[in-house]
Amino acid sequence: MEIEAYRKMKVAYDTPENGNCQFEALAHHLAVLGIHVSASKLRKDAVQHLKSNWNGPNGYGAFISCPSTNYLTSMSKEGTYGDHLTLVAVAREFNTQILVMSTDGIQHSRIISNDGKYDPALCLLSLGYFPEGKGEHYVSLSIPSPTLSDILENLKENILEDNQSNSAPQDLEHHEIDKN
């Protein structure tokens, strides 16, 4: 299923390789939905969301080892690569979910959403991700519905297997993207 699924995906927008690719790919998908926001504005919105929700028991600060000012200052600069936290921030700000398909395979792909689950009632933005050592780059994907259904089912199975195995538990609420 996996190889066939990857063959059926199309790159809808190959973003510039300038460190802003995650925000460019997300802005492209939002524009298709009628939400016209620039990549720069999307970055500002994501950083503001992170800043506003940094502390507390469910705050983003728990996922970053450096001081908040260092992280937020760096992430606010054009050319800084977006990460798993910026994906979660955009998903929450726009009440959507994001499918990140890794070129390392479906086992490294993730759905990012408000509650950690796929909701067919919410819009799904599909991104392709080339991890470190393979370009570290995001693109906007177009995935046919039958293929998307297969992918989502496979991801559900992977999450269930991860939860039932003795391996380290996945953080399903914050959906860290495996960059290994």
N, C-alpha and C positions, 0 to 999 in steps of 0.2 A: 504493500500500500504506500509506503513512504516515498519510494523513488517515483512512482506514478504520480503521487500528489504534487511533488516538487516540479515535475514536468508540466503539469497543468497550470501552475501559477505563472502569472505574467508580471513583469515589472511595469507598473503604471506610471511611475515617475522615478527616474534615477537621479537622486538629489546630488547637488554639488558636494564634492569631498573637501569640505572646509571646516569641519567640526560642528556645523549647524545641521547636519543631515537628519538627525532624529526630529528636530523641530520642523524642518522643511517637509519631511515625509508626513508628519502629523498634520501640518497646515494644508497639505495637498488633499488628504482625506477629508478634513473638515470642510474644505471648500466644495468638495463634491456633495457634501450634506447641506450646503447653503450657508455655512458659517465661514465667512471670509475674514481670516486673521493672518497676519504675516508671521513668519517664523520668529522674528524678533519680538513681536508682541506675545506670541505663545511662550517664548522663553521667559519673558517678564512675568507673565501670569503664573507660570509654573514655579518660578523662584518665589513670588509673593505667596503662593499657596504653601510652599514648603516653610517659608519664614513664619507664616501665621500658625502653622501646625507643627512647629519644631519640638516643643516641649510637651510633657505630659506622658501618661502611660502608653498612649498609642502614637506618640510623636515620632517624627522622622529622625530626630536626633539620635535615637537609639540605634540607628543603622549606619551611622557615620562615626568614625573614630577621631576625626580632626575637629577642631573648634568650629562652631556653626558659622562664625563670621568668615573663616577661611573658605569653607565649602560654598556658602551662599554668594560670597564675593566672586569666587572663581566661576561658579555656575551662571552668574549673571552676565558674564563676558561672552560676547560673540566669539565663536570658534572653540569654546569649551564643549567637549563631547557631552551630550545628554546621557543620563544613566537610568537605572531602574527607578530611582526616586522621582525623576522628572516624568517618567512614563506614568507612574501612579498619580502624580499631581495632575497631569493633563486628564487622565481618565476621570478623576474625581471632580475637577473643575468643569468638565464638559459633560458629566454624567454619561459616559460612554465606556466602552471596553476596548482593549487593544490586544490583538493577536500578534505576537512577535515570533516569526518563523526563523529559526536559526539555521544557517548553512551547515552547522554541525549535526543537524538531524532533529527529528521531532522530539526526541528525549531532552533536548536542550531548548525547546520552544516553550512559550508560556502565554497564558491569557492574563492580562492585567485588568482588574475591574475593582469596583468599589467594595465588594464583599468577598472576592476571591472565587466567585463562581460565574460561569457563563450564563447570561440572561438573554434569551432570544428576543425579548422586548426592547433591548437597548441596541444602539448602533455599535457595530464592530469595525474598528479601524485595523487594517492588516498591514503589518510592516515586515520586511525582510531584514535580517540582521547578519552581518558578516562579523564574527567575533575577532578579538585580538589575534594577531598573527595571520589573519585572513582579510585584512583591510579595515577592520573596525568601522563599519559603515552601515547606515540604515537606508532602505529604499521603501517606496510605497508599492504595495502589491495589489493585484487584482486576482481574486481566487473564485473560480466558478462555484456556484452553490453546492452541487453534489460533492465536489472535492472538499469544500469547506466543512460540510457535514461530516465527512470521513475524518478530517483532521481534528475537529472538535471532539468526536467520539474517541479517537485515539488519545487525545490529551486527557480526557476524563479517565480513561483506563490507566494511563501513566500516573495520574495523581492518586488514584485508588491504590495502585501497586506501591507507590512511594509511602503512602500512609500505612500500609499493611506490612511493609518490610521493616527490618531492624535498622535501616539506614537512617541517617540524620533526617529529621522531619523537615519538610518543605514549609516555608512561611507562605501559606496560601493567601493570607490577607495582604501581604506586601509584595508577593511575587518577585522575588529577586531573580534576575536573569543570570543564568549560569554563564559566566564569562570564561570558563575553563575549557 
